[in-house]
């Protein structure tokens, strides 16, 4: 009886990817980008995960304190604008370093 190949799952731009399910070309592109040390791709993945965590924490805190929905929406919009500006600055720095 053949043993199944081990699952090769890795985090790519904030998404868990099963390499065994990818086409060879996609698998090669993903591993080349990860191994190639693309700082902008790394920053995008960091941006996605950081923003998601911050939004989740803010929303949970505000919901727990029974904040009105309008105030929650405003706070989340302000947080998103702040995070976008923060990461835009970091991306510009990375681009100019190249």
Buried (B, 14 or more C-beta within 10 A) or exposed (E): EEEEEEEEEEEBBBEEBEBEEBEEEEBEEBBEBBEEEBBEBBBBBBBBEBBEEBBEEBBEEBEEEEBEEEEBEEBBEEBEEEBEEEBEEBBEEBEEEE
